[in-house]
Amino acid sequence: MSSDQSNDELIAILEATPRVLREIAAGVERAAFDKAWPGEWSPRTVLAHLRDDEFLVTRLRIERMLGEERPMLMPFDEQTWAAGRWTGRDEVDELLDDFELQRAASLQILRRLGDAEWARPGYQPEYGELTVRTWAEHWVEHDLNHIGQLRAGLGLAG
């Protein structure tokens, strides 16, 4: 993914995700979060994925690119994660709270970066050569895809 958005605009989109998720969840019957649609995760699992992916994958990749010289970033096996994921703090409000906390930590890192840090490289077999910047673009796309997935799974308009 390549975008014309500034680094500040990417950060603003990432910053908005917790609010958007809360807006989606507001007023939705909690039982709806457990209904999986064919070939997809349930909305609860999508929320858990966003929370867990934030600190297990996404932020970790940024941290490694900032702290190491061109690190090899391993793929994340989402299917294995989903099959054995931690289900503690799995209520919708807990998932939202935990995601918001994790995202705030990620944003603190991104906000302090200068141009040189945004250009720090890494390599991930699924994506090839990355920089902190291109990973942040992927991160935004990841958020937007899962927001759409949640809306569809909960029967909400786009």
N, C-alpha and C positions, 0 to 999 in steps of 0.2 A: 504494500500500500504506500502510496506517496500522496501527500496532501499539501495544499497551499496554506494550510493553517499555521499560524505562528505557534511557537512553543507555549506562549501564554494562553492561546486559544485551546490547545490540546489539554493543558492543565485545567482550564475552566470546564471543559466537557467532562473530564475525569472527576472534577470536584462536584459536578451536578449529579452524578450517578446515584449517590446515596439518597438524595432528595427525590429523584425520579422513581427510585425503587419504593420509597415510602408512599409516594403518590399512587403508584400502581397498587400497592398492598392495601391502601386505605379503603375501608368499606367492603372489601372482598371477604366473603365467608371463608374462614380459615380451612375448612374441609376442602375447598377448591385447590389448595396448594398441594394436596396429596393425589390428585387425579393426573396420572400420566397420560399423555396422548401418544398414539402409535409411533414407535420409533424415536420417541423423545423422552427426556427426563421430566419428572413432575416439576411444577413450579418451586416446590420446597427444595428439591435437589438442585435446581438452577441457582437459587439463592445461596445454598450451601457451597456450590461450585464457585460462585463469585467471591464469597468470603474466603474459602480455602485457597483458591487460585491466587488471590491477592498476595498472601504471605508465603505460600509454598512455591509459587512460580513467578508471577509477574514482577513483584518487587525484588525478589531474590535475583532475577536476571539483571535488573537495573543495578543492584548493589554489586554484583559480580563484575559487570562491565565497568563500573566506577572504580573498583578496587583491584582488578587484575588486568594484565595485558592480554587483550583478545581472548577471553575465556571461551572454552567449549561449553555451550549451554545445552544440557540434555533435554530431549523431548519429555513431555509430561504425559503419562498414560492415563487419560481421563476415564477410560473404561475400568481400569483396575481401581482407580480412585473411587469411582461411583459404586463399584461392587463392595468395597470395604470401607467406605468413608466413615469418619467419626460422626455419630449422631447425637452427641451431647450438645446442649445449647441449640437445639434444633427447632424451637418454636419460631414462628415467623418474626416476631419482634426481636428475639435474641439474635437470629441470623442477620437482621437488618442492623442492629446495634453493633454486632461484631464486625460486620462488613464496614460500617461507617468508621469504626476505630482503626481498622487495618488500612482503609483508604486514606485516612488522615495522616497516618505514618508515611505512606507512600508519597503523598502530596508534599509533605515537609521536605522530602529528599528532592523531588523535582523542582520545587520553588527555589532552591538554593543553587541550582546549576547555572554555570556560565556556558558560553558557546563551546569551549573546549570539551566540557563534560558531556554536552549533548552529542558530540561527535565521537565519543569513546566507542570502540568497536567490540564486537563479540561475534561468535559463530554459533548457529543453531542449525542442525541438519534439516529440519523441516522448512526453514526460512532462508538458509544460507547466511551471507554476511549481514550483520545488523549493526546498528548504532543505537545509543540510548534514544535518539530521536526517532528512528524507524520503529524501535520497539514500542515507544509511546504511541505512535500512530496505530500500530497493531492493537495496543491496549484499548484505545478509543474504539476501534472497530469491534473488538471483543465485547466491550460494554454494550455497544449499540445492538449487536447481534443478540446478546442475551436479554436485553430489554425487550426487543421484538419477540423473542421466544416466550418471555413471561407474559406479555400482552396476549399473544396468541393462545397460550396455554390456559390463561384465565378468562378467555373469551372477551377481551377488551379491544376496543377499536385502536388502531395503529397510532 
